[in-house]
Amino acid sequence: MASSDPTQQRKILICGDVKGKLSALYKRIASVNKSAGPFDAVFCVGAFFDGPSSIPFDADDEAASAAAAAAAAAA
């Protein structure tokens, strides 16, 4: 494990879409940790679970839905 001294730099591993493949994630982390670690933290960005929550965010659709909800509430 990396040092807990607050004056030292931290090593952070960042990974992309996991999409529910946790076994593959753990294997990859172990591999990278052996060659470039140890890491203080791992951050997963992107789609973590596979399924409907993995659908890309569409800001235009979100804004249209919010506007429609606001108009309905005002009526």
All heavy atoms as TSV, in Angstrom:
chain	resi	resn	atom	element	x	y	z
A	1	MET	N	N	0.849	-1.183	0.000
A	1	MET	CA	C	0.000	0.000	0.000
A	1	MET	C	C	0.884	1.232	0.000
A	1	MET	O	O	1.940	1.261	0.596
A	1	MET	CB	C	-0.935	-0.019	1.192
A	1	MET	CG	C	-1.722	1.257	1.345
A	1	MET	SD	S	-3.148	1.101	2.396
A	1	MET	CE	C	-4.366	0.918	1.125
A	2	ALA	N	N	0.427	2.268	-0.667
A	2	ALA	CA	C	1.166	3.516	-0.745
A	2	ALA	C	C	1.183	4.213	0.615
A	2	ALA	O	O	0.352	3.956	1.476
A	2	ALA	CB	C	0.549	4.417	-1.794
A	3	SER	N	N	2.120	5.114	0.760
A	3	SER	CA	C	2.288	5.838	2.014
A	3	SER	C	C	1.065	6.675	2.352
A	3	SER	O	O	0.384	7.208	1.487
A	3	SER	CB	C	3.513	6.749	1.900
A	3	SER	OG	O	3.595	7.593	3.012
A	4	SER	N	N	0.775	6.812	3.650
A	4	SER	CA	C	-0.337	7.658	4.082
A	4	SER	C	C	0.150	9.042	4.507
A	4	SER	O	O	-0.600	9.805	5.082
A	4	SER	CB	C	-1.091	6.983	5.227
A	4	SER	OG	O	-0.225	6.799	6.315
A	5	ASP	N	N	1.417	9.363	4.239
A	5	ASP	CA	C	1.980	10.667	4.558
A	5	ASP	C	C	1.315	11.739	3.685
A	5	ASP	O	O	1.399	11.685	2.460
A	5	ASP	CB	C	3.486	10.640	4.292
A	5	ASP	CG	C	4.171	11.949	4.638
A	5	ASP	OD1	O	3.484	12.940	4.961
A	5	ASP	OD2	O	5.418	11.990	4.582
A	6	PRO	N	N	0.621	12.715	4.294
A	6	PRO	CA	C	-0.109	13.718	3.506
A	6	PRO	C	C	0.793	14.630	2.687
A	6	PRO	O	O	0.313	15.331	1.806
A	6	PRO	CB	C	-0.898	14.502	4.551
A	6	PRO	CG	C	-0.195	14.262	5.832
A	6	PRO	CD	C	0.468	12.917	5.718
A	7	THR	N	N	2.095	14.644	2.941
A	7	THR	CA	C	2.998	15.509	2.178
A	7	THR	C	C	3.483	14.846	0.900
A	7	THR	O	O	4.101	15.495	0.079
A	7	THR	CB	C	4.213	15.917	3.026
A	7	THR	OG1	O	4.956	14.749	3.379
A	7	THR	CG2	C	3.777	16.658	4.283
A	8	GLN	N	N	3.219	13.570	0.726
A	8	GLN	CA	C	3.652	12.859	-0.476
A	8	GLN	C	C	2.567	12.890	-1.542
A	8	GLN	O	O	1.375	12.981	-1.233
A	8	GLN	CB	C	4.006	11.412	-0.153
A	8	GLN	CG	C	5.259	11.284	0.677
A	8	GLN	CD	C	5.699	9.835	0.796
A	8	GLN	OE1	O	4.975	8.930	0.429
A	8	GLN	NE2	N	6.879	9.631	1.312
A	9	GLN	N	N	3.004	12.794	-2.800
A	9	GLN	CA	C	2.048	12.736	-3.899
A	9	GLN	C	C	1.281	11.428	-3.847
A	9	GLN	O	O	1.765	10.429	-3.350
A	9	GLN	CB	C	2.763	12.852	-5.232
A	9	GLN	CG	C	3.327	14.218	-5.496
A	9	GLN	CD	C	3.933	14.299	-6.886
A	9	GLN	OE1	O	4.319	13.306	-7.484
A	9	GLN	NE2	N	4.023	15.508	-7.399
A	10	ARG	N	N	0.081	11.461	-4.372
A	10	ARG	CA	C	-0.780	10.277	-4.424
A	10	ARG	C	C	-0.786	9.720	-5.835
A	10	ARG	O	O	-0.733	10.462	-6.809
A	10	ARG	CB	C	-2.221	10.633	-4.036
A	10	ARG	CG	C	-2.345	11.263	-2.686
A	10	ARG	CD	C	-2.129	10.234	-1.617
A	10	ARG	NE	N	-2.313	10.838	-0.315
A	10	ARG	CZ	C	-1.454	10.695	0.665
A	10	ARG	NH1	N	-0.377	9.981	0.516
A	10	ARG	NH2	N	-1.683	11.260	1.829
A	11	LYS	N	N	-0.874	8.404	-5.931
A	11	LYS	CA	C	-1.007	7.753	-7.233
A	11	LYS	C	C	-2.449	7.300	-7.383
A	11	LYS	O	O	-2.964	6.576	-6.538
A	11	LYS	CB	C	-0.073	6.555	-7.343
A	11	LYS	CG	C	1.380	6.956	-7.530
A	11	LYS	CD	C	2.250	5.756	-7.766
A	11	LYS	CE	C	2.152	5.356	-9.217
A	11	LYS	NZ	N	3.113	4.320	-9.584
A	12	ILE	N	N	-3.083	7.761	-8.453
A	12	ILE	CA	C	-4.480	7.439	-8.699
A	12	ILE	C	C	-4.586	6.741	-10.052
A	12	ILE	O	O	-4.032	7.210	-11.043
A	12	ILE	CB	C	-5.351	8.710	-8.690
A	12	ILE	CG1	C	-5.270	9.367	-7.322
A	12	ILE	CG2	C	-6.785	8.388	-9.065
A	12	ILE	CD1	C	-5.928	10.715	-7.244
A	13	LEU	N	N	-5.287	5.631	-10.069
A	13	LEU	CA	C	-5.546	4.892	-11.296
A	13	LEU	C	C	-6.958	5.230	-11.750
A	13	LEU	O	O	-7.903	5.141	-10.964
A	13	LEU	CB	C	-5.409	3.388	-11.048
A	13	LEU	CG	C	-5.712	2.465	-12.222
A	13	LEU	CD1	C	-4.752	2.719	-13.374
A	13	LEU	CD2	C	-5.631	1.013	-11.780
A	14	ILE	N	N	-7.103	5.646	-13.002
A	14	ILE	CA	C	-8.409	5.992	-13.546
A	14	ILE	C	C	-8.734	5.008	-14.659
A	14	ILE	O	O	-7.913	4.765	-15.536
A	14	ILE	CB	C	-8.419	7.437	-14.082
A	14	ILE	CG1	C	-8.101	8.403	-12.943
A	14	ILE	CG2	C	-9.756	7.767	-14.726
A	14	ILE	CD1	C	-7.943	9.833	-13.362
A	15	CYS	N	N	-9.923	4.430	-14.594
A	15	CYS	CA	C	-10.339	3.496	-15.639
A	15	CYS	C	C	-11.636	3.980	-16.266
A	15	CYS	O	O	-12.392	4.723	-15.657
A	15	CYS	CB	C	-10.485	2.080	-15.092
A	15	CYS	SG	S	-11.776	1.896	-13.874
A	16	GLY	N	N	-11.875	3.552	-17.483
A	16	GLY	CA	C	-13.057	3.971	-18.231
A	16	GLY	C	C	-14.253	3.079	-17.955
A	16	GLY	O	O	-14.402	2.532	-16.861
A	17	ASP	N	N	-15.093	2.925	-18.956
A	17	ASP	CA	C	-16.325	2.145	-18.822
A	17	ASP	C	C	-16.046	0.725	-18.320
A	17	ASP	O	O	-15.256	0.001	-18.896
A	17	ASP	CB	C	-17.040	2.038	-20.167
A	17	ASP	CG	C	-17.557	3.379	-20.656
A	17	ASP	OD1	O	-17.761	4.271	-19.826
A	17	ASP	OD2	O	-17.768	3.513	-21.865
A	18	VAL	N	N	-16.726	0.352	-17.248
A	18	VAL	CA	C	-16.623	-0.992	-16.693
A	18	VAL	C	C	-17.753	-1.865	-17.249
A	18	VAL	O	O	-17.561	-3.033	-17.541
A	18	VAL	CB	C	-16.675	-0.952	-15.146
A	18	VAL	CG1	C	-16.682	-2.350	-14.563
A	18	VAL	CG2	C	-15.513	-0.142	-14.610
A	19	LYS	N	N	-18.925	-1.284	-17.391
A	19	LYS	CA	C	-20.115	-1.944	-17.931
A	19	LYS	C	C	-20.411	-3.279	-17.252
A	19	LYS	O	O	-20.733	-4.269	-17.892
A	19	LYS	CB	C	-19.995	-2.112	-19.438
A	19	LYS	CG	C	-19.991	-0.782	-20.160
A	19	LYS	CD	C	-20.030	-0.950	-21.642
A	19	LYS	CE	C	-20.082	0.421	-22.294
A	19	LYS	NZ	N	-20.096	0.338	-23.735
A	20	GLY	N	N	-20.252	-3.317	-15.938
A	20	GLY	CA	C	-20.605	-4.502	-15.163
A	20	GLY	C	C	-19.572	-5.614	-15.172
A	20	GLY	O	O	-19.761	-6.633	-14.518
A	21	LYS	N	N	-18.473	-5.450	-15.865
A	21	LYS	CA	C	-17.455	-6.504	-15.968
A	21	LYS	C	C	-16.432	-6.354	-14.834
A	21	LYS	O	O	-15.270	-6.023	-15.043
A	21	LYS	CB	C	-16.786	-6.447	-17.335
A	21	LYS	CG	C	-17.774	-6.698	-18.458
A	21	LYS	CD	C	-17.139	-6.552	-19.807
A	21	LYS	CE	C	-18.204	-6.747	-20.880
A	21	LYS	NZ	N	-17.780	-6.234	-22.168
A	22	LEU	N	N	-16.909	-6.627	-13.609
A	22	LEU	CA	C	-16.078	-6.400	-12.430
A	22	LEU	C	C	-14.881	-7.341	-12.366
A	22	LEU	O	O	-13.799	-6.932	-11.948
A	22	LEU	CB	C	-16.923	-6.503	-11.165
A	22	LEU	CG	C	-18.037	-5.454	-11.058
A	22	LEU	CD1	C	-18.840	-5.657	-9.790
A	22	LEU	CD2	C	-17.471	-4.055	-11.115
A	23	SER	N	N	-15.040	-8.593	-12.766
A	23	SER	CA	C	-13.906	-9.530	-12.745
A	23	SER	C	C	-12.797	-9.036	-13.653
A	23	SER	O	O	-11.615	-9.065	-13.281
A	23	SER	CB	C	-14.351	-10.925	-13.177
A	23	SER	OG	O	-15.226	-11.472	-12.233
A	24	ALA	N	N	-13.158	-8.568	-14.836
A	24	ALA	CA	C	-12.160	-8.035	-15.770
A	24	ALA	C	C	-11.500	-6.788	-15.190
A	24	ALA	O	O	-10.290	-6.590	-15.333
A	24	ALA	CB	C	-12.802	-7.727	-17.113
A	25	LEU	N	N	-12.292	-5.952	-14.525
A	25	LEU	CA	C	-11.748	-4.749	-13.886
A	25	LEU	C	C	-10.722	-5.118	-12.829
A	25	LEU	O	O	-9.619	-4.570	-12.805
A	25	LEU	CB	C	-12.872	-3.920	-13.258
A	25	LEU	CG	C	-12.438	-2.737	-12.392
A	25	LEU	CD1	C	-11.750	-1.673	-13.227
A	25	LEU	CD2	C	-13.631	-2.162	-11.655
A	26	TYR	N	N	-11.070	-6.061	-11.948
A	26	TYR	CA	C	-10.149	-6.462	-10.882
A	26	TYR	C	C	-8.870	-7.055	-11.444
A	26	TYR	O	O	-7.768	-6.774	-10.949
A	26	TYR	CB	C	-10.816	-7.462	-9.935
A	26	TYR	CG	C	-11.987	-6.889	-9.164
A	26	TYR	CD1	C	-13.102	-7.657	-8.893
A	26	TYR	CD2	C	-12.001	-5.574	-8.724
A	26	TYR	CE1	C	-14.184	-7.153	-8.188
A	26	TYR	CE2	C	-13.076	-5.045	-8.029
A	26	TYR	CZ	C	-14.161	-5.852	-7.765
A	26	TYR	OH	O	-15.232	-5.341	-7.069
A	27	LYS	N	N	-8.981	-7.865	-12.488
A	27	LYS	CA	C	-7.783	-8.455	-13.112
A	27	LYS	C	C	-6.895	-7.368	-13.706
A	27	LYS	O	O	-5.677	-7.394	-13.569
A	27	LYS	CB	C	-8.182	-9.458	-14.190
A	27	LYS	CG	C	-8.732	-10.743	-13.641
A	27	LYS	CD	C	-9.143	-11.686	-14.756
A	27	LYS	CE	C	-9.811	-12.933	-14.199
A	27	LYS	NZ	N	-10.298	-13.828	-15.254
A	28	ARG	N	N	-7.520	-6.402	-14.366
A	28	ARG	CA	C	-6.756	-5.318	-14.987
A	28	ARG	C	C	-6.089	-4.452	-13.930
A	28	ARG	O	O	-4.934	-4.060	-14.072
A	28	ARG	CB	C	-7.675	-4.469	-15.872
A	28	ARG	CG	C	-6.953	-3.395	-16.614
A	28	ARG	CD	C	-6.032	-3.981	-17.667
A	28	ARG	NE	N	-5.421	-2.900	-18.416
A	28	ARG	CZ	C	-4.203	-2.938	-18.889
A	28	ARG	NH1	N	-3.469	-4.021	-18.772
A	28	ARG	NH2	N	-3.716	-1.914	-19.528
A	29	ILE	N	N	-6.797	-4.150	-12.865
A	29	ILE	CA	C	-6.213	-3.356	-11.776
A	29	ILE	C	C	-5.007	-4.084	-11.189
A	29	ILE	O	O	-3.958	-3.480	-10.949
A	29	ILE	CB	C	-7.256	-3.049	-10.682
A	29	ILE	CG1	C	-8.291	-2.057	-11.203
A	29	ILE	CG2	C	-6.585	-2.508	-9.423
A	29	ILE	CD1	C	-9.468	-1.847	-10.266
A	30	ALA	N	N	-5.142	-5.390	-10.954
A	30	ALA	CA	C	-4.029	-6.168	-10.406
A	30	ALA	C	C	-2.822	-6.137	-11.339
A	30	ALA	O	O	-1.684	-5.973	-10.889
A	30	ALA	CB	C	-4.471	-7.611	-10.156
A	31	SER	N	N	-3.070	-6.254	-12.631
A	31	SER	CA	C	-1.987	-6.232	-13.615
A	31	SER	C	C	-1.270	-4.881	-13.643
A	31	SER	O	O	-0.038	-4.813	-13.597
A	31	SER	CB	C	-2.551	-6.558	-14.998
A	31	SER	OG	O	-1.577	-6.405	-15.987
A	32	VAL	N	N	-2.058	-3.810	-13.705
A	32	VAL	CA	C	-1.465	-2.469	-13.737
A	32	VAL	C	C	-0.788	-2.153	-12.414
A	32	VAL	O	O	0.270	-1.526	-12.383
A	32	VAL	CB	C	-2.542	-1.411	-14.089
A	32	VAL	CG1	C	-1.990	-0.002	-13.974
A	32	VAL	CG2	C	-3.084	-1.655	-15.488
A	33	ASN	N	N	-1.358	-2.620	-11.323
A	33	ASN	CA	C	-0.765	-2.379	-10.011
A	33	ASN	C	C	0.617	-3.027	-9.898
A	33	ASN	O	O	1.529	-2.461	-9.306
A	33	ASN	CB	C	-1.696	-2.891	-8.905
A	33	ASN	CG	C	-1.366	-2.289	-7.561
A	33	ASN	OD1	O	-1.155	-1.089	-7.454
A	33	ASN	ND2	N	-1.335	-3.115	-6.540
A	34	LYS	N	N	0.776	-4.218	-10.495
A	34	LYS	CA	C	2.079	-4.897	-10.471
A	34	LYS	C	C	3.132	-4.119	-11.250
A	34	LYS	O	O	4.278	-4.036	-10.834
A	34	LYS	CB	C	1.963	-6.302	-11.047
A	34	LYS	CG	C	1.307	-7.287	-10.123
A	34	LYS	CD	C	1.232	-8.665	-10.766
A	34	LYS	CE	C	0.477	-9.626	-9.883
A	34	LYS	NZ	N	0.312	-10.947	-10.517
A	35	SER	N	N	2.732	-3.540	-12.381
A	35	SER	CA	C	3.711	-2.865	-13.230
A	35	SER	C	C	3.918	-1.390	-12.886
A	35	SER	O	O	4.996	-0.860	-13.123
A	35	SER	CB	C	3.313	-2.991	-14.705
A	35	SER	OG	O	2.086	-2.331	-14.945
A	36	ALA	N	N	2.907	-0.728	-12.333
A	36	ALA	CA	C	3.026	0.714	-12.105
A	36	ALA	C	C	2.563	1.166	-10.728
A	36	ALA	O	O	2.581	2.354	-10.447
A	36	ALA	CB	C	2.229	1.467	-13.171
A	37	GLY	N	N	2.140	0.252	-9.882
A	37	GLY	CA	C	1.579	0.598	-8.579
A	37	GLY	C	C	2.632	0.741	-7.514
A	37	GLY	O	O	3.814	0.778	-7.823
A	38	PRO	N	N	2.225	0.823	-6.289
A	38	PRO	CA	C	0.845	0.732	-5.811
A	38	PRO	C	C	0.096	2.050	-5.992
A	38	PRO	O	O	0.695	3.110	-6.093
A	38	PRO	CB	C	0.993	0.397	-4.333
A	38	PRO	CG	C	2.282	1.041	-3.939
A	38	PRO	CD	C	3.164	0.929	-5.161
A	39	PHE	N	N	-1.219	1.956	-6.036
A	39	PHE	CA	C	-2.076	3.120	-6.203
A	39	PHE	C	C	-2.817	3.394	-4.903
A	39	PHE	O	O	-3.149	2.474	-4.166
A	39	PHE	CB	C	-3.089	2.879	-7.332
A	39	PHE	CG	C	-2.430	2.780	-8.672
A	39	PHE	CD1	C	-2.050	1.559	-9.188
A	39	PHE	CD2	C	-2.159	3.918	-9.409
A	39	PHE	CE1	C	-1.418	1.460	-10.410
A	39	PHE	CE2	C	-1.529	3.831	-10.637
A	39	PHE	CZ	C	-1.155	2.598	-11.138
A	40	ASP	N	N	-3.066	4.673	-4.651
A	40	ASP	CA	C	-3.805	5.071	-3.461
A	40	ASP	C	C	-5.312	4.968	-3.669
A	40	ASP	O	O	-6.063	4.805	-2.716
A	40	ASP	CB	C	-3.454	6.518	-3.068
A	40	ASP	CG	C	-2.009	6.624	-2.623
A	40	ASP	OD1	O	-1.676	6.073	-1.566
A	40	ASP	OD2	O	-1.210	7.239	-3.351
A	41	ALA	N	N	-5.736	5.097	-4.926
A	41	ALA	CA	C	-7.168	5.061	-5.220
A	41	ALA	C	C	-7.382	4.647	-6.665
A	41	ALA	O	O	-6.513	4.827	-7.512
A	41	ALA	CB	C	-7.801	6.428	-4.976
A	42	VAL	N	N	-8.561	4.108	-6.923
A	42	VAL	CA	C	-8.996	3.789	-8.285
A	42	VAL	C	C	-10.319	4.501	-8.514
A	42	VAL	O	O	-11.231	4.389	-7.703
A	42	VAL	CB	C	-9.190	2.266	-8.485
A	42	VAL	CG1	C	-9.727	1.973	-9.876
A	42	VAL	CG2	C	-7.910	1.511	-8.237
A	43	PHE	N	N	-10.397	5.262	-9.602
A	43	PHE	CA	C	-11.631	5.946	-9.971
A	43	PHE	C	C	-12.139	5.355	-11.277
A	43	PHE	O	O	-11.400	5.274	-12.253
A	43	PHE	CB	C	-11.405	7.456	-10.151
A	43	PHE	CG	C	-11.099	8.168	-8.871
A	43	PHE	CD1	C	-9.805	8.523	-8.551
A	43	PHE	CD2	C	-12.109	8.478	-7.981
A	43	PHE	CE1	C	-9.519	9.183	-7.368
A	43	PHE	CE2	C	-11.840	9.143	-6.797
A	43	PHE	CZ	C	-10.537	9.491	-6.490
A	44	CYS	N	N	-13.384	4.944	-11.271
A	44	CYS	CA	C	-14.027	4.428	-12.475
A	44	CYS	C	C	-14.911	5.536	-13.036
A	44	CYS	O	O	-15.794	6.032	-12.347
A	44	CYS	CB	C	-14.867	3.197	-12.157
A	44	CYS	SG	S	-13.891	1.808	-11.556
A	45	VAL	N	N	-14.648	5.918	-14.266
A	45	VAL	CA	C	-15.446	6.954	-14.922
A	45	VAL	C	C	-16.183	6.314	-16.097
A	45	VAL	O	O	-15.751	5.316	-16.640
A	45	VAL	CB	C	-14.566	8.130	-15.398
A	45	VAL	CG1	C	-13.896	8.800	-14.220
A	45	VAL	CG2	C	-13.506	7.662	-16.382
A	46	GLY	N	N	-17.298	6.867	-16.456
A	46	GLY	CA	C	-18.074	6.297	-17.549
A	46	GLY	C	C	-19.136	5.363	-17.012
A	46	GLY	O	O	-19.542	5.452	-15.855
A	47	ALA	N	N	-19.577	4.448	-17.844
A	47	ALA	CA	C	-20.650	3.519	-17.486
A	47	ALA	C	C	-20.100	2.421	-16.579
A	47	ALA	O	O	-19.266	1.625	-16.998
A	47	ALA	CB	C	-21.262	2.915	-18.739
A	48	PHE	N	N	-20.551	2.394	-15.336
A	48	PHE	CA	C	-20.065	1.376	-14.401
A	48	PHE	C	C	-20.875	0.093	-14.526
A	48	PHE	O	O	-20.326	-0.997	-14.547
A	48	PHE	CB	C	-20.114	1.895	-12.962
A	48	PHE	CG	C	-19.413	0.994	-11.996
A	48	PHE	CD1	C	-18.033	0.960	-11.920
A	48	PHE	CD2	C	-20.130	0.159	-11.153
A	48	PHE	CE1	C	-17.380	0.117	-11.035
A	48	PHE	CE2	C	-19.486	-0.685	-10.264
A	48	PHE	CZ	C	-18.113	-0.702	-10.213
A	49	PHE	N	N	-22.202	0.222	-14.615
A	49	PHE	CA	C	-23.077	-0.933	-14.766
A	49	PHE	C	C	-23.516	-1.038	-16.217
A	49	PHE	O	O	-23.597	-0.044	-16.923
A	49	PHE	CB	C	-24.306	-0.799	-13.862
A	49	PHE	CG	C	-23.958	-0.764	-12.411
A	49	PHE	CD1	C	-24.005	0.428	-11.714
A	49	PHE	CD2	C	-23.572	-1.907	-11.751
A	49	PHE	CE1	C	-23.680	0.474	-10.364
A	49	PHE	CE2	C	-23.242	-1.874	-10.404
A	49	PHE	CZ	C	-23.291	-0.679	-9.715
A	50	ASP	N	N	-23.817	-2.242	-16.652
A	50	ASP	CA	C	-24.318	-2.455	-17.995
A	50	ASP	C	C	-25.838	-2.357	-17.961
A	50	ASP	O	O	-26.464	-2.792	-17.009
A	50	ASP	CB	C	-23.877	-3.828	-18.509
A	50	ASP	CG	C	-24.018	-3.970	-20.008
A	50	ASP	OD1	O	-24.116	-2.936	-20.691
A	50	ASP	OD2	O	-24.016	-5.106	-20.498
A	51	GLY	N	N	-26.423	-1.796	-18.964
A	51	GLY	CA	C	-27.875	-1.712	-19.016
A	51	GLY	C	C	-28.356	-0.325	-19.336
A	51	GLY	O	O	-27.600	0.503	-19.839
A	52	PRO	N	N	-29.613	-0.046	-19.037
A	52	PRO	CA	C	-30.216	1.243	-19.409
A	52	PRO	C	C	-29.466	2.456	-18.875
A	52	PRO	O	O	-29.445	3.481	-19.519
A	52	PRO	CB	C	-31.615	1.182	-18.799
A	52	PRO	CG	C	-31.890	-0.259	-18.623
A	52	PRO	CD	C	-30.561	-0.923	-18.392
A	53	SER	N	N	-28.832	2.335	-17.713
A	53	SER	CA	C	-28.096	3.478	-17.175
A	53	SER	C	C	-26.844	3.759	-17.976
A	53	SER	O	O	-26.211	4.785	-17.797
A	53	SER	CB	C	-27.737	3.236	-15.712
A	53	SER	OG	O	-26.872	2.124	-15.602
A	54	SER	N	N	-26.470	2.851	-18.884
A	54	SER	CA	C	-25.289	3.042	-19.713
A	54	SER	C	C	-25.590	3.834	-20.980
A	54	SER	O	O	-24.713	4.102	-21.758
A	54	SER	CB	C	-24.697	1.684	-20.117
A	54	SER	OG	O	-24.307	0.967	-18.981
A	55	ILE	N	N	-26.871	4.199	-21.186
A	55	ILE	CA	C	-27.238	4.950	-22.372
A	55	ILE	C	C	-26.618	6.344	-22.274
A	55	ILE	O	O	-26.726	6.999	-21.237
A	55	ILE	CB	C	-28.772	5.053	-22.498
A	55	ILE	CG1	C	-29.369	3.659	-22.670
A	55	ILE	CG2	C	-29.172	5.972	-23.650
A	55	ILE	CD1	C	-30.871	3.610	-22.558
A	56	PRO	N	N	-25.957	6.790	-23.340
A	56	PRO	CA	C	-25.315	8.107	-23.291
A	56	PRO	C	C	-26.315	9.212	-22.960
A	56	PRO	O	O	-27.458	9.182	-23.391
A	56	PRO	CB	C	-24.757	8.289	-24.700
A	56	PRO	CG	C	-24.663	6.923	-25.261
A	56	PRO	CD	C	-25.764	6.124	-24.604
A	57	PHE	N	N	-25.879	10.173	-22.207
A	57	PHE	CA	C	-26.692	11.314	-21.810
A	57	PHE	C	C	-26.871	12.243	-23.002
A	57	PHE	O	O	-25.915	12.585	-23.689
A	57	PHE	CB	C	-26.000	12.060	-20.663
A	57	PHE	CG	C	-26.718	13.306	-20.238
A	57	PHE	CD1	C	-27.854	13.223	-19.470
A	57	PHE	CD2	C	-26.248	14.545	-20.604
A	57	PHE	CE1	C	-28.519	14.365	-19.059
A	57	PHE	CE2	C	-26.901	15.693	-20.206
A	57	PHE	CZ	C	-28.041	15.598	-19.427
A	58	ASP	N	N	-28.086	12.635	-23.280
A	58	ASP	CA	C	-28.378	13.564	-24.367
A	58	ASP	C	C	-28.918	14.841	-23.741
A	58	ASP	O	O	-30.067	14.888	-23.287
A	58	ASP	CB	C	-29.391	12.944	-25.330
A	58	ASP	CG	C	-29.628	13.809	-26.562
A	58	ASP	OD1	O	-29.361	15.027	-26.509
A	58	ASP	OD2	O	-30.076	13.257	-27.577
A	59	ALA	N	N	-28.110	15.877	-23.710
A	59	ALA	CA	C	-28.487	17.129	-23.059
A	59	ALA	C	C	-29.715	17.754	-23.706
A	59	ALA	O	O	-30.540	18.359	-23.022
A	59	ALA	CB	C	-27.318	18.106	-23.086
A	60	ASP	N	N	-29.860	17.613	-25.026
A	60	ASP	CA	C	-31.025	18.182	-25.695
A	60	ASP	C	C	-32.311	17.510	-25.228
A	60	ASP	O	O	-33.307	18.170	-24.961
A	60	ASP	CB	C	-30.889	18.053	-27.217
A	60	ASP	CG	C	-29.790	18.945	-27.777
A	60	ASP	OD1	O	-29.477	19.975	-27.131
A	60	ASP	OD2	O	-29.236	18.611	-28.836
A	61	ASP	N	N	-32.295	16.176	-25.129
A	61	ASP	CA	C	-33.478	15.457	-24.647
A	61	ASP	C	C	-33.777	15.824	-23.197
A	61	ASP	O	O	-34.924	15.990	-22.813
A	61	ASP	CB	C	-33.283	13.936	-24.754
A	61	ASP	CG	C	-33.418	13.447	-26.197
A	61	ASP	OD1	O	-33.894	14.213	-27.059
A	61	ASP	OD2	O	-33.039	12.296	-26.445
A	62	GLU	N	N	-32.753	15.941	-22.394
A	62	GLU	CA	C	-32.924	16.289	-20.979
A	62	GLU	C	C	-33.524	17.690	-20.845
A	62	GLU	O	O	-34.430	17.912	-20.051
A	62	GLU	CB	C	-31.581	16.198	-20.247
A	62	GLU	CG	C	-31.680	16.354	-18.747
A	62	GLU	CD	C	-32.362	15.186	-18.068
A	62	GLU	OE1	O	-32.441	14.085	-18.640
A	62	GLU	OE2	O	-32.832	15.381	-16.936
A	63	ALA	N	N	-33.024	18.640	-21.648
A	63	ALA	CA	C	-33.554	20.002	-21.586
A	63	ALA	C	C	-35.008	20.046	-22.048
A	63	ALA	O	O	-35.833	20.743	-21.459
A	63	ALA	CB	C	-32.686	20.930	-22.451
A	64	ALA	N	N	-35.331	19.284	-23.094
A	64	ALA	CA	C	-36.714	19.244	-23.582
A	64	ALA	C	C	-37.634	18.650	-22.533
A	64	ALA	O	O	-38.741	19.158	-22.312
A	64	ALA	CB	C	-36.783	18.442	-24.879
A	65	SER	N	N	-37.200	17.603	-21.853
A	65	SER	CA	C	-38.022	16.978	-20.803
A	65	SER	C	C	-38.229	17.950	-19.647
A	65	SER	O	O	-39.335	18.044	-19.111
A	65	SER	CB	C	-37.345	15.708	-20.292
A	65	SER	OG	O	-37.287	14.747	-21.321
A	66	ALA	N	N	-37.188	18.669	-19.259
A	66	ALA	CA	C	-37.295	19.626	-18.165
A	66	ALA	C	C	-38.239	20.766	-18.531
A	66	ALA	O	O	-39.045	21.210	-17.721
A	66	ALA	CB	C	-35.909	20.158	-17.801
A	67	ALA	N	N	-38.142	21.240	-19.774
A	67	ALA	CA	C	-39.018	22.315	-20.222
A	67	ALA	C	C	-40.472	21.871	-20.252
A	67	ALA	O	O	-41.372	22.615	-19.837
A	67	ALA	CB	C	-38.581	22.809	-21.608
A	68	ALA	N	N	-40.709	20.640	-20.713
A	68	ALA	CA	C	-42.069	20.116	-20.750
A	68	ALA	C	C	-42.628	19.959	-19.337
A	68	ALA	O	O	-43.792	20.286	-19.083
A	68	ALA	CB	C	-42.095	18.780	-21.489
A	69	ALA	N	N	-41.810	19.499	-18.410
A	69	ALA	CA	C	-42.257	19.340	-17.027
A	69	ALA	C	C	-42.571	20.698	-16.400
A	69	ALA	O	O	-43.557	20.849	-15.676
A	69	ALA	CB	C	-41.199	18.606	-16.213
A	70	ALA	N	N	-41.738	21.701	-16.690
A	70	ALA	CA	C	-41.960	23.042	-16.148
A	70	ALA	C	C	-43.250	23.637	-16.721
A	70	ALA	O	O	-44.029	24.282	-15.998
A	70	ALA	CB	C	-40.766	23.938	-16.454
A	71	ALA	N	N	-43.481	23.421	-18.020
A	71	ALA	CA	C	-44.693	23.951	-18.645
A	71	ALA	C	C	-45.941	23.286	-18.082
A	71	ALA	O	O	-46.963	23.927	-17.836
A	71	ALA	CB	C	-44.629	23.749	-20.163
A	72	ALA	N	N	-45.854	21.987	-17.834
A	72	ALA	CA	C	-46.997	21.249	-17.258
A	72	ALA	C	C	-47.284	21.706	-15.840
A	72	ALA	O	O	-48.438	21.836	-15.427
A	72	ALA	CB	C	-46.719	19.746	-17.312
A	73	ALA	N	N	-46.216	21.987	-15.080
A	73	ALA	CA	C	-46.387	22.424	-13.702
A	73	ALA	C	C	-46.992	23.841	-13.635
A	73	ALA	O	O	-47.743	24.149	-12.718
A	73	ALA	CB	C	-45.046	22.392	-12.976
A	74	ALA	N	N	-46.641	24.655	-14.618
A	74	ALA	CA	C	-47.138	26.040	-14.640
A	74	ALA	C	C	-48.590	26.106	-15.113
A	74	ALA	O	O	-49.287	27.082	-14.835
A	74	ALA	CB	C	-46.261	26.884	-15.552
A	75	ALA	N	N	-49.059	25.100	-15.818
A	75	ALA	CA	C	-50.423	25.132	-16.388
A	75	ALA	C	C	-51.487	24.805	-15.372
A	75	ALA	O	O	-51.377	24.440	-14.308
A	75	ALA	CB	C	-50.519	24.133	-17.532
